[in-house]
Amino acid sequence: MHKLYATYGSGNCYKVQLLMHQIGIPFTVKNIDVLKGETKSEAYLAINPNGKVPFLSLENGETIGESNAMLQHLAHGTHLTPESHFDRIKMFEWMLWEQSSHEPNISPARFMIAILPELREANKDRIAEWQQKGNKALGIMNNYLAKHDWLAGEKYSIADISLYGYTHVAHEGEFDMDQYPHIQAWMARVAETPNYISMPEIMQDLLKAA
């Protein structure tokens, strides 16, 4: 059985769990508490020398250390990977963009505001910059989704899962999602897909596994 090392509330960890729930892959979860420094512990670094979560150990003993790489591996050959070559390229494009322009801005703003608010004042200038860049990314998404139901082709795919991870909690970083009605409609469509599981439900799984 696959084993996922993950932490509470992480969009990157959540999207991997969401995918495995949706395609019926059995897995166990080991909670790694980032706030307690467990990713830098000797025990965890022996498992993942990069010291980050999520980290996926496959049932054959091989490992994958980046969330979008996990999605691509796990969804290979399933209905969540587009059949069309061009749609697959668009899928990769969105997933690369998610890690270069989207997540690096939305995630830290949310972290400093909702998860560690005691750091907010000391980081107010950085938060403002993250919010400015994050809103630019959300605007790009919103404009695209004004003309498309899904990000890669005509069907729900791991491109949508990848972007959903942090988009659906962007309001926790004080991003005004009322500005993005097409994103809101898209998020509602994602939540209606078969075997969808919410982040609070995922967090309950982690609490049970702690």
N, C-alpha and C positions, 0 to 999 in steps of 0.2 A: 504493500500500500504506500502511496505517496505520503510524504511528511512535509508540511509547510511550517516554516518558522516565521512568525508574524507578530505584530504588535497591535494593541487596541487602537482603533480609530484611524489607521493609516489607509488612505485611498489606494495606494499601490498594493497593499496586502489584501484589501477588500476585493479589488477587481479579479485577483487570481482565485479567491474563494468563490466569488460570484460565478465565474466561468465553470469551475469544477462542479458546483451545485447544478448549473444549468445543463451540463452535458453528462451528468451522472458519474463522475469519476470519484471513487472512494478515496478519502484522504484523512489524515489526522493533523492536528494543529498543535504546535508547541509555542506557547506565548513567550515572547522575548520582550522584556520591559525596557524600552528605549530610554525612558525618563530616569530609570535607575542605573543606566549605563551598562545594561547587560549585553548590548551588542559589542562592547569593547572588552568584555570579560575574557579571560584566558580560555574558559570552556567554550564560549561561542566562537571565538576566533579560530579555535581548532577545527570547528565545523565550517565556518565561512571566514576565511582570512580577510575578506573585504569589509567585514564588520557592519553589514547592513541587513535590513529586512525589506521585503520578503526574501526568503531563500528556500528553494524547493529541492528536496531530496526525493528522487524518483525511486520506485520500488526495485529497480535494478541496481541501485546504488549510485547512479550518475546524478549530478546536481546542476541546477540552473540558478543564476544569481541576479537576474534582472527581470522585473515584473512583465514587461512586454515580450521578452524572450520566452517567458513561461507561457504567456497566452498563445504565442505562435506555435510553440511545441504542443501544448495540450489540445489546441483546437485543430491541429493538422488533420485533414481528411474528414472533418465534421462539417455540418451545415453552417457553422459560425466562421468558416473560412470561405470567401467567395470562390466560385468556380472560374469566373472570367479572369484571365491574366491581368487585364487592365484594372479590374476591381480589386484584385490582390495588391497591385502596385499602389492604388489609392489607399488601401488599408495600411500598407507599410508607411506611406507618406504621412497619414494622420497619426500613426503610432510614433513615428520619429518626431513629428511636430509636437506631440503631447509631452515628450520628455525634454524638448529643447525650448519651447516657447510657452507652454501651458502650465504644466506641473511645477516647474521651478519658480513660478511667481504666485500661483494660487495656493500651493501647499505651505510655503513658509509664512505667508500672510495669515492664513488660517491658524497655523501653529502658534504664532506669537499673540494672536488675538483670543483664540478659543481654548487652546491647550495650555499655554504658558503665559497667561495675561500679565504676570508680574514682570515679564521682559518687554512688554509693549512700549512703555515710555522710552526706554533706552534704545529702542529700535524703531522709533516712529518715522524717521526719515527713510529707512530701508523699507518699512511697511508701505509707506506712500509710493515708493518706486515699484514695489511688487504689485501694488494695487493698480497702478497706472499700466504696467505691462500686462497684468492679468486681465484687465478690462479690454485691452487691445486684442488679446487672444480670444476672449469671450465674444467680442464683436465679430471677429473672423468666423467663429463657429456659427454665431447667430445668422449672419448673412448667408452662409452656405446652407444652413438648415431651413432657411426661408424657401429654398427651392428643392430640397431633398428631404425625404423622411429619415434616411440613414446616411452614414458617413461614407460607406464604401459600397456603391451599387444600390440595388433595390431592396436589400435585405439586411436585417440586424446581423452584425458581425463583431469580431473582437476589436475592431476599430472603435465601435460604439462602447464596448465594455471598457476599453482603455481610457477613453475620454470621460466616461461617466464617473469613474472613480473619484476624481477630485472636483468635477463640475457640479455634481449633485450636493456637495458640501461647501461650495464656494461662498454661499451666504454666511458661513461661519467665519469667513475672512473679511466680512463686511463688504462683499461685492453685491451690488444692488441687482438682483436677478430679475426684477421687474422690467429692467431695460432690455431683456433678452427673451421675448415671448416665444421665439422659435426654438430656443434652447429648452424653455419650460415645456413646450409641447413634446419635444424629443425625449426629455427626461420622463415624461408621463408614458410615452410609448415603451421606453426601456423597462419601466416598472411593471408593464403589462405583459412582458415576454414570458414564455413558459419557464417554470421553475425559478423565477426571480426570487432573490432573498435580499433583504435590506441590510444596511450596515449595522443597525442595532441588533438584528437577529444574528449576524455574523459575530458581533461582539459577545453575544451570549455563548456562542460556540467557544470562543476564546476563553471566556471566564470559566466555562466548564472544564477546559483543558489546562487551566493554570495550575 
